Amino acid sequence: MLGAKTRLDTLVLSEGQTWVASFFPEPGTAFGPGTTAECILTDPAGVVLATWTPAAVSDMRIDFIVQPDEHDAIPHGAYYRVVAHLPASGPRPPIDRNLSRGSVVRDDNPSPLAAPRKTEIALTYIDQPDLAAGVNPNWVRVGGWGKLKVWDNSAQHLPPGLAADFILFDKTAARWRGQVATDAVKLEVSTILGLVNAGKTTVGVCSNQHMTSWVGFQMETGAVNNRLSIVTATGPTSYNLVASVNNVLHDNDRYTLIYDPIADKYLAYKSSDFSAPVLQWTDEDHSTPHGNGYRYPCVLFESSLLSTGVQLGGWAVKDN
């Protein structure tokens, strides 16, 4: 077998109890001066929940001591990885060594009469398109044609924008790699039109992994149709229009889009005017599923001939 297999284990956390763990080098070796380490905890989507540093590092052991208030919010079913960073030694360059990995188990006393305690950790995802960095790797292409692309709008004195890499009446859909933590969600976007911009861009919420169920806020511009719409989707590129209002898009327009799970309502606001939504729709039939597995943000780009369509100059989603 080539390489070394990381030890698979279980990290047990208990309310009110300090977590203490020690890790040792492979037989006949030492960590060496300058070694550092951390324990990284993530949710099932790979979102980092916490990073713990050791209390002590020596040639022969790495000790972690984590107080209860540092781990009480880590949920059962999270994942962990303990990694040591070994400095260069002679001809060998610096290397990283995984010491242990596995899942988190909560071993807490049941308290059936205790008041409910909210355990979700609010999440925020942001994508600010950058030419040098390219497309954020957290976008996962799901359907349509082509790939995502960060467009250079410097000739129009505009910031870079995210759209698809085609200009021939095509569509492409992608979702964010991780879910948000709750059903209540707020999405903020800014728009870039550029020179030729006819098309539609839809930013979605409440999606499943395959984008076969989601609700989107659609921004459309062109010679005839200029409107903001709400759609219910049945696939990555297929959807039904459920609400619409005339709306003229501009460069650097900002939209705030909110899903209210109590009323099962979707609301769209323009600029900084939150006195009343410019568009709203209530799912009276409760036809769109929600809950874990249906909390992925997503996007759908549709362009007209020789156009990038509506680009996103900025995108952010957060638990509301």
C-alpha angles and dihedrals in degrees: 000000000000117000129003124292115232115237111254112217146146125256109213119203125185128191112256094009127111113237111230123180136160129202128196135202123253114280112283094016137090133210091235133209115312096029115147130185145181142189111228119199121196140173120243090274092056096254109150112243098176143346119211125196123208123261091221138009124193136161092269106032147020116212126199122196113180121180121225095250088059096055106028091096095052106106130223109265097035119132130237139194128188112205130181121207109212118197123230115286119193109308092348115098123222112290138190119225124194106221099182141351139176143099136319121244122194113217099186128151111254113246106188094175096046120111113264113268122210109230103174116116110219111239133206126192122190133185118187105178113238125186095211095048096042124202114356106253090223089077110094116198111230108169150347126050134307129007137277118273138189106229124213109232097168092116087065091043089246131128122258117280136208117232138123124298097238134084103189111094093281137136136221130184131196138171132209114260095238136044127236115248101244140028092246105086140168122203125193125190139169123208133226120192105176121182104316112025115154110145147074132273120191123194112199141201136185093038130156122225095270095043092237091131124034144117121237140195107218126205114196131184134174146113092296113008116061110159150123116235143177117223136185111218131215096182142004092282103014124086147145125237112237103166136010142174133183110262133165115216124216136184112279094012111157126215130187116202123191136188114204108198094190093062094025086233134145119209133186126201128188126219112330096321107116096159091102135353118255088218136011140171132189120209094225093175093046087229097154114078121227138185133073110350092029100069103089119126114223145176137214121196121197122179137189125225113310092353135114089212120216110343125205112236090184138001131190133166128185143167106268 
